């Protein structure tokens, strides 16, 4: 049987599922959730390599040299979250569910409509905004729900369009996910996680805060410990050797550049090397 082979900067992966529909706590309790609500929050970020390209660009050779078929790798949530309509038409389709006070609509050419309800003095006030295919705000609306429906009537809506994943490929009854080297940032090696590319994998830094300290700041809690988590620093787990980092170093960065991932039931911070400002001594 022939097989499909990626070229240059693309790797083909197999995923157990596109969206995560359950959460398992540290105590082993399993909770089920609806992944279609805010799918970008529930996108799968780990998968197994099924095919590697034979020809790669020079900038990606150092990553390719560390990858093998069947390796488990971590990748950007955008790989799965990036979706489109199968139709190229301009009909708007609702892409949010189960939230009566927040509605989002998209069409096949990239335009978007947002409708959000906020608390007013007497009843809910609805705010609607229309954005073009470049994400630029065009015009909007504010008023009652009935007035919102009238404002929405200027747009065309459809129910038969189907959202598809941009990076999902089907070949001879098999499905593969195409992932660019730039979006692969780590691999699993035994029980460890190994950074790839220009990302540094870190664990959050937490500090216990006493009840007495909280009381001094006007916060009263039951007799239990509370941990304060920092979002401007983290402890290196893997990566950063090119800039002189080693495992256990505490690095400093701006929170806005921080990426947060839950990988193999563990929480990690991911930061690009160029975003690291320094090292705590």
Secondary structure, 3 states (H helix, E strand, C coil): CCCCCCCCCEEEEECCCCECCEEECCCCCEEECCCCCCHHHCECCEEEEEECCCCCCHHHHHHHCCCCCCCEEEECCHHHHCEEECCCCCCEEECCCCCCCEEEEECCCCCEEEEEEEECCCCEEEEEEEECCCCCEEEEEEECHHHHHHHHCCCCECCCCCEEECCEEEECCEEEEEEEHHHEEEEEECCEEEECCCEEEEEEEEEEECHHHHHHCCCCCCCCCEEEEEEEEEEEEECCHHHCCCCCCEEEECHHHCEEEEECCEEEEEEEHHHEEEEEC
